[in-house]
């Protein structure tokens, strides 16, 4: 690109592959990454309870947590795959939107259909420009390997850590009663059973959150 005062003139690179890649990266950034990073989750952001966590923040956090868990528990899983799965695990929400863990059964019943429709859109648009994305989404949704199963299970305990890090912000708004909270925990634990080696950690983290929840309620959070 050649810059002139008051004008921008674009010159194409002599290598056409560089031109195509540039166009594809711009389309990926504006057409998928920005919409994904703007999706708000049903989870207050720690230290900033006036706003909800974004999907982009959640994906990064999950990647960091999952890589740490893999190392500390000596699971021997492929760190590269873990990071990739964590980055794309919710990418369909760029088109489908987030569905809360506290959602009604009616909402949950439509989740798989809407996310598959979003996957089809992503695959059609990026199967040539970024083929690893639809390929990884498909493998993750199929729980095609231990890394996919692991990230799926790790995702089910990450929300509890976010609640703890946020010191129970909006706790009573999210969970009117203890039974409401336990219903969500049981739903998440059933999914975490996909990777049984994480169940002890899942239980310990949620026990910690359950104990703290009494303090949250007493403090009027």
HUHUJO-V287676 format. One record per residue. PHI is phi in whole degrees, -180 to 180 (999 if undefined). OMEGA is omega in degrees with one decimal (999 if undefined). Layout:
# HUHUJO-V287676
PHI&OMEGA + PHI&OMEGA
This chain:
# HUHUJO-V287676
999&179.1 + -107&-177.7 + -98&175.0 + -128&-179.6 + -57&177.6 + 75&-176.7 + -153&174.6 + -126&178.5 + -113&-177.7 + -99&175.4 + -110&-180.0 + -85&179.4 + -75&179.0 + -64&175.8 + -89&-176.2 + -62&179.3 + -64&178.0 + -68&177.6 + -64&-179.1 + -64&-179.8 + -62&178.2 + -59&178.6 + -61&-178.6 + -66&179.2 + -67&176.7 + -63&179.8 + -66&178.7 + -63&-177.6 + -64&-174.9 + -81&-174.4 + -90&-176.8 + -131&-174.2 + -68&179.6 + -64&176.6 + -57&179.4 + -65&-176.9 + -69&179.6 + -89&-179.1 + -67&178.7 + -98&178.9 + -94&176.8 + -82&-175.4 + -160&178.1 + -61&178.2 + -76&-179.9 + -56&-179.6 + 76&177.5 + -134&-172.7 + -65&179.0 + -75&177.7 + -133&178.3 + -89&174.8 + -62&176.4 + -94&176.7 + -62&179.2 + -63&177.9 + -64&180.0 + -65&-179.1 + -62&178.1 + -63&-179.5 + -62&179.8 + -62&179.3 + -60&-179.3 + -65&179.7 + -66&-176.7 + -65&178.0 + -64&178.6 + -67&179.3 + -62&179.6 + -58&-179.1 + -71&-174.9 + -69&179.3 + -91&177.6 + 53&-177.6 + -79&177.0 + 71&179.7 + -84&-178.5 + -75&-178.0 + -63&178.4 + -63&178.4 + -64&179.1 + -58&-179.2 + -62&180.0 + -64&179.9 + -63&179.5 + -63&-179.3 + -66&-173.9 + -103&-168.5 + -61&178.0 + -116&-172.1 + -61&178.7 + -62&-179.2 + -69&173.4 + -58&179.0 + -112&-174.9 + -91&-175.8 + 81&-179.1 + -84&173.0 + -119&-175.9 + -66&172.7 + -63&179.7 + -96&-175.7 + -65&177.1 + -70&179.2 + -61&178.6 + -62&177.8 + -66&-179.6 + -65&-178.5 + -67&-179.7 + -95&-174.4 + -60&-176.5 + -61&-179.5 + -65&-178.0 + -66&179.9 + -73&176.0 + -68&177.3 + -61&177.8 + -66&177.4 + -61&179.9 + -61&178.1 + -63&-179.2 + -64&-179.2 + -63&-178.9 + -62&-174.7 + -83&-170.9 + -123&-177.1 + -67&174.8 + -101&-176.2 + -76&-179.0 + -148&-172.4 + -61&179.4 + -65&-176.4 + -69&178.3 + -63&178.1 + -63&180.0 + -72&176.8 + -60&-179.5 + -63&180.0 + -67&179.7 + -65&-178.6 + -64&178.7 + -86&-173.8 + 50&-168.8 + -71&179.4 + -149&-176.6 + -64&178.8 + -65&178.0 + -65&178.3 + -63&-179.2 + -64&-179.3 + -64&177.0 + -59&-179.8 + -72&179.7 + -62&178.1 + -60&-175.7 + -79&174.8 + -108&-176.1 + -67&-180.0 + -63&178.3 + -64&177.2 + -65&177.7 + -65&177.6 + -62&179.4 + -65&-179.9 + -62&178.9 + -89&177.6 + 55&173.2 + 72&179.6 + -56&178.7 + 59&-175.7 + -59&-176.3 + -67&175.9 + -71&-179.9 + -78&-175.5 + -133&-177.4 + -66&-179.8 + -135&176.5 + -62&179.5 + -64&177.8 + -61&179.5 + -65&-177.6 + -65&176.9 + -62&178.8 + -66&-179.6 + -60&-179.3 + -64&177.8 + -65&-179.9 + -69&-178.3 + -64&178.0 + -60&178.3 + -76&-179.9 + -66&178.1 + -63&175.2 + -58&177.7 + -131&-170.9 + -56&-179.2 + -63&-180.0 + -97&-173.7 + -65&177.8 + -61&178.9 + -68&177.2 + -56&-177.7 + -65&-178.3 + -64&-178.9 + -66&-179.5 + -73&172.4 + -62&178.2 + -61&-179.8 + -66&-179.8 + -63&177.5 + -63&-179.2 + -70&-176.5 + -61&177.2 + -62&177.1 + -67&179.3 + -61&-178.8 + -65&179.6 + -62&-179.5 + -84&178.4 + 76&-179.4 + -85&999
